[in-house]
Amino acid sequence: MTTPKPKTPAKTPQTMKPATAAKKLGVLLQAAPVEFQEGVVSRDELNALQADPPQWLADLRRNGPHPRPVVAAKLGVSISGLARGGITESLTTEQIDALLAEGPLWLQHERATQTEVRKETARIKEKHQQEAAKQRARTGSDRQSR
């Protein structure tokens, strides 16, 4: 006689707070519809929003207001660079475009700084890759000589 298998409880879907979901969607929570702000979002719902965004999400992504990480990315600066430039609030796409067209001195400086940071990061990554390749080559030749 076989022992019956215990019933496993149905899996409860993973959920997240609206703030987390908004961050993953790249939108400002305060600009989202009230239903979104006050509910919880399951992983499946988040995937559905990403795959087929409703009109409100498409509009927010297109026009803003955008959260600071998105503003920084659109301007080509760091979040710290935004703060140094006096930008502490979210901006709309129109405001971002106006800043890019105006090209204030702080923005030019921060974009140049960001470019240098990216170059230095790439240089360090390349150096580490070369060192790792040398280490692998040494390890391989040590094994062959044994």
JOBELDA-V494397 format. One record per residue. N is the residue number from 0. SS is DSSP state (@ for helix, = for strand, . for the rest). PSI is psi in whole degrees, -180 to 180 (999 if undefined). NEAR is the number of other C-alpha atoms within 12 Angstrom. Layout:
n->(N;N)
ss->(SS;SS)
psi->(PSI;PSI)
near->(NEAR;NEAR)
//
This chain:
n->(0;1;2;3;4;5;6;7;8;9;10;11;12;13;14;15;16;17;18;19;20;21;22;23;24;25;26;27;28;29;30;31;32;33;34;35;36;37;38;39;40;41;42;43;44;45;46;47;48;49;50;51;52;53;54;55;56;57;58;59;60;61;62;63;64;65;66;67;68;69;70;71;72;73;74;75;76;77;78;79;80;81;82;83;84;85;86;87;88;89;90;91;92;93;94;95;96;97;98;99;100;101;102;103;104;105;106;107;108;109;110;111;112;113;114;115;116;117;118;119;120;121;122;123;124;125;126;127;128;129;130;131;132;133;134;135;136;137;138;139;140;141;142;143;144;145)
ss->(.;.;.;.;.;.;.;.;.;.;.;.;.;.;=;=;=;@;@;@;@;@;@;@;@;.;.;.;@;@;@;.;.;@;@;@;@;@;.;=;=;=;@;@;@;@;@;@;@;@;@;.;.;.;@;@;@;@;@;@;@;@;@;.;.;=;.;@;@;@;@;@;@;@;@;.;.;.;@;@;@;@;@;@;.;.;.;.;.;.;=;.;@;@;@;@;@;@;@;@;@;@;.;.;@;@;@;@;@;@;@;@;@;@;@;@;@;@;@;@;@;@;@;@;@;@;@;@;@;@;@;@;@;@;@;@;@;@;@;@;@;@;@;@;@;.)
psi->(132;147;132;142;138;143;132;137;150;139;134;138;145;133;163;160;154;-36;-41;-45;-42;-41;-44;-30;-11;33;161;122;-43;-20;-10;160;152;-40;-38;-43;-33;-8;-173;154;126;164;-40;-41;-41;-46;-40;-40;-38;-40;-40;80;134;169;-42;-38;-43;-42;-43;-43;-36;-47;-19;-168;145;146;160;-40;-36;-41;-47;-45;-43;-31;-13;33;174;166;-37;-37;-37;-47;-43;-30;-1;10;106;-10;167;155;155;167;-39;-43;-38;-46;-39;-41;-43;-41;-40;-39;55;158;-42;-38;-42;-45;-46;-36;-39;-42;-45;-39;-43;-40;-44;-40;-44;-40;-43;-40;-45;-41;-44;-43;-44;-38;-41;-42;-39;-39;-41;-42;-43;-40;-42;-44;-41;-41;-30;-41;-36;-31;-9;999)
near->(3;4;5;7;6;6;7;8;6;6;8;10;13;15;19;22;20;29;24;22;32;32;22;22;31;29;39;35;31;21;27;31;20;13;14;28;21;17;20;22;26;20;20;17;23;29;17;16;24;20;13;14;19;19;14;21;30;19;20;28;30;21;25;31;28;36;35;31;29;33;37;32;22;29;37;30;32;29;27;22;27;33;20;17;24;15;25;18;22;28;31;27;25;18;21;32;17;16;25;22;14;14;18;17;15;22;32;22;21;28;28;19;19;24;17;17;17;17;14;14;14;14;14;14;14;14;14;14;14;14;14;14;14;14;14;14;14;14;14;13;12;11;10;9;8;7)
//
